[in-house]
Amino acid sequence: MTEPLSEPLTEPLKIAYSPCPNDTFVFDAWAHGRVPGAPALDVTFADIDITNGMAERGEFDVLKVSYAVLPWVLDDYALLPCGGALGRGCGPLVLTRRPGEGQSLTGKDLAGKTVAVPSERSTAYLLFRLWAAAEVPGGVGEIKVLPFHAIMPAVRDGEVDAGLVIHEARFTYQNYGLHCLADMGEHWERTTGLPIPLGAIIAKRSLGTERLRELADAARTSVRMAWDDPEASRAYVLEHAQEMDPAVADQHIGLYVNEFTADLGESGYAAVRGLLTRAAAEGLVPPLRPGALEAV
């Protein structure tokens, strides 16, 4: 459990995370004041493209962001070793309309095509770019940024040729009559052997080392409290799950909230370093400075 600091905060910490079930499940206990000694939170819900921009502008004390944005923000923010999304079998998917009978699609079919993505600074898009460099000769055409919940309808309705989807879309894309062209996570795991880094929890370095450790403790305790009593978070999860079927919300939580959420551990940090090092080598992100990912 967390230990209160001798000088408690006078105002709640401003935090932003998504309304997705994994985030509301993780932060429910903390957001509702049930984590002993944890600072109070002032919660804002926002899609990942919004929170990535907030981090780049230095807004908010604590944020859920894409791992892909870390090279741009780690001077001002520290990576917390818990609370985020990283795992296996949980990567983003590239979806298209279903091919005709007897036809099959490959990465080559995306050459010059329009692809919708949830954010140009998202980990999903970074994994996509690494995949496309190997699988799409000549590269794709236009990249169109859409809110993640708008991507599948856009693919279904022919507004874009393909869509890069995340979160519960893994469980629902067939309801839109769509076809999975490729699994970015499968490609990542097959080529690296590492788990898939998706979303990170970061906090302002200006809060100080002691406070950052307190925040990490609070996030870890909140996760464990959610596991110990899953029903306690159910109302909060479903309230913000955008009319999601409760069974899909449970699948979402089961996939994205795992041992890495409680603690990144050695393999989690290796995955983050591997992603950002490989991306920097391809010129997709700035290189990390030494020690930038050190745990608080």
ABEGO torsion letter per residue (X at the ends): XBBBBABBBABBBBBBBBABAAAAAAAAAAAAGABBGBBBBBBBBBBAAAAAAAAAAGBEABBBBBAAAAAAAAAABBBBABGBBBBBGABBBBBBBBBBBGBBBBAAAABGBBBBBABAABAAAAAAAAAAAAABBGEBBBBBBBBAAAAAAAAAAGABABBBBBEAAAAAAAAAGBBBABBAAAAAAAAAGBBBBABBBBBBAAAEAAAAAAAAAAAAAAAAAAAABAAAAAAAAAAAAGGBBAAAAAAAAAAABBAAAABAEAAAAAAAAAAAAAAAAAGABBBBBBGAABBX
